[in-house]
């Protein structure tokens, strides 16, 4: 009942290009805490398809520590611990090869693979055991889901009888990447109170918003006098980011700001505070 669940995301096809690492620490059958580390991969280089999966791009890790610095913090946590991973061949292999890449001592790892135990991908296995997986391919989220999954397996819990059926299509308004169109893209001519942070600002949304529908969020901004756009340009003022923001848009922000633009990146949490203040 004591173990550490681990999940790793990589920036490139090479297993030593770790860009995010998540750890969920379990003691005596209780999940104590979950840790997340953004890691700068070698040369901060990313492949498009990797970024498309996890949403991490060079802009997000350009000031993050390289792996050896992160390893100093996590090595004591992993020492003499059983590691648990979903598809451990990838995660443990990536960890070992990254240690070798940086010429760090590779300790012996005893590990368990929940994929081998369930024979199902993490998303399907979590669905079968009723485990939330709100941000799949976020390393911390996946590590915590893996930890909860292994605890249920240790306790002998059986999955829902229909767990291997295809997942029903998600009709939730929060599926997240809806493209805004129509009147919402036309600025209002008159606004009741122009004294607000969005008045006259060009605003773009990217990523999945969890606390508000994208259309509702855009409508609130439009009603405050903001100009909604679907495209990041040199004239963009603000970009509101949810989970897994579009890597192309984030790269454009970085490039435009490097050229003198002042595009402000706003998280969903900050955005909700701004529209409700």
N, C-alpha and C positions, 0 to 999 in steps of 0.2 A: 504493500500500500504506500510505499515511498518511491517516488520516481520523478523524473523531469520529462515532460513532453516537449518536443522540439519541432520547429518548422522553419524551413529555409527558402528564401526566394533568391533567384540569381539574375544578374543583369545580362548575361550572355549565355550561350550554349555551354561554355566551359563551366564545370562544377565549382571551380575555385572563385567564381565571380559573384560572391555573396553580396547582396544589396540590402537584405533585411533578414533579421533573425528573431524568432519568437520563442520564448520559453515559458512553460506553465509548470509551476512547482507544486507537487502534491506531497503532503506529509500525513501519514496515518489515515489515508483515505480522504483527506480534505484538500481541496484546491486552495492553496495559500495565497498565491499571487501569480500574475502573468506579466512578463517583461517583454518589451519590444525594442529592438535596436536597428536603426538605419545605419548601413555600412557603405562606405564609399568603395566601390569595386576598383580594380586596377585601372588607372587612367580615367576613372569615372566614365567608362565606356559602356553603352547599352545597345542591345539589339532591339529593333522595333517590336518584334513579336514577343519578346520577354516583357517589355513595358506594357504591351497590349493586354497581357494576362494580369499582371499585378498592379499596373498603374504607376509604377515608380520610374522616374526619368532623371537625367543628370542634374537638372535644376534642384531636385529635392535632396540630393546627397552630396552636392559639391562642397558643403561645409561639414559633412559627417566624418567621423573618424574612420581610418582604415582598419581592417580586421585585427591586426595585432593589438591595437589599443582596446578594442572591444573584447578580445580574448582575455586580456588581463582581468576584466571584470567578470566574465562568465565562467572562466576556468574553475574558480573555487566552487561555483554553484554545481558544476557538472562532475566534479571530482568524486569518485567512488559512488556515483549515482547510476541507477538503471535509467536508460534513455528510452523513450517511447516516441515513435514517429509513424505517420501514415505514409507508407511507401518509404520505409527506412533505407532501402538501397540507395535512394536519391539523397535523402537528408543526411544520413550518416556518412555516405560516400562524399558528399559535398563538403561536409565539415572536415573530414580527414584530408581531402585533397587541398583544401584551403590552407590547412595547417602545414602541409608539405610545401605548398607554393611559397609560403612566407618563411619556410625553414624553421618552423616551430615544432617542438616535441609533440608527437602524436600519442596521447594516452590510449590505453585500452578502453574500448567502450563496450559494455554489455547493453544490449538493446532488444526491444520488442517491436515488431511491426504490426500495427493494427490492420493494415491492408491485408496482410497474410492471414490474419485471424477472421476477417469479415469477407474477404474476396470481393470487396466493393469499394468504389471511389469514396473519398471523404464525404462529399455532398450527399450521396445516396445512403451511406452508412449512418450519417447523422440524422437524415430523414427517417430512417428505419427505427432509430432509437430515441427519436423525439428530442434531439439535441439542436439548439439554435446554431445556425451558421450564417450570420448576417453579412459578413465581409469575407467571403471565400477568396483565398489567395492573398489576404493580409496575414503575415506570418504569425502575429500575436493571436488573431482570431482562430486560425487553423490549429495552432498549438493548443489553445484552450479547448477547442472542440475535440481534438485528439485525446487530451487528458480525460475529458468527461466520457468519451467513448470507451477508453480503456477501463475506467472505473466501472462502467456498466458491464463490461465483459468480465471483469474480475468478480463482480457480484452475481454473475450468472444470469443476468437479465436477457430475455429474448427479444428480438426486434419485432416490430409490427408485422403481422402476417403478409401485408401487401408491400413490404419495403422494397422489393425488387421490381415492382411495376414501374413503368416509365413515369417520370415526374409530370404531373399535370401542368399545362401551360399557365404561366403566371399572369393573371389578369389584374394584379394589384396595380393601382396608380403609382406605386413607388418603384416600379421596375426600372425607372431611373434615367434612361437616356433618350426620352422623348424629345423630338425636335420641335421647337416652338415655331409657329407660323401664324399667318393671318393678322388680325387687328392688333394682336399683342405686340407686333413689331412696329406699329405706328405710334409715335409719341403723342401724348395728350396735349391739346392746345392750352388748357387751363388746369391749374392745380390749386386745391384749397389752401394748402400750406407749403409754400416753396422752401421754407426753412427746415430742410431735412438733408441728410447726407447723400441722397440719391438724385436730388433735383438737378436736371441738366446733365447727368452723368450717363455715359455709355456703359452698359452692364451686360456681361456675358455669363451664362451658367454652364458649368461642366461637371460631370460626375453625378453620382446618385445621391439625392437628398433623402434623408431618412425621416426627418421630422416635419416635412411639408412637401406637398406636391410641387413639381417644377413649375407647372402652369400657374398655380396659386402664388408661388414665390415671385414669378415674373409679373403677375398682375399687381401684386402689392407694390413692386418697384415702379411699374408704369403709373399707378395711381399716385405715386409720390413724385412724378415728373421725370422718372428715369427713362432712358432710351434703351430698349432691349435689342440685343443683336445676337446672332448665332455664330458670328465669326470674330475671332480676335484680330484686331488691327492695331496699327500704331496709335490710333486715336481712342482706343479702349481705355476707360478709366478704372473699371473694377471687374474682376472675375471672381464669381462665387463658386467655390469648389466643394463638392460632396465627396463621397467615397469613390475611389478609382477615377480621378479626373482624366479627361482625354489627354494622352501623352503628346499629341500633336499641338493641341492648344497650349499646354504647359510649356512646351519647347518654344512656341511662338512668343509667349510672354517673356521668357528669358531673353530671346533674341532681340525683341523690340526694346526691352529695358536696357539691354547692353548698348543699343543705338540711341538712347536718350529718352525713350518713353518712360512714363511713371505709372505703369499699370499696377494697381494694388490687388493682391490676392487676399480674398476674404473666405475664411472657413464657414461652414454652415452654422456653427455655433455663434460666431461673430455676427453673421448675417441675421439670424433670428433675434439677437439682442438689438441690432440696429433697427429692424422694422417694428419691433415692439416697444422701443423706447419712446 
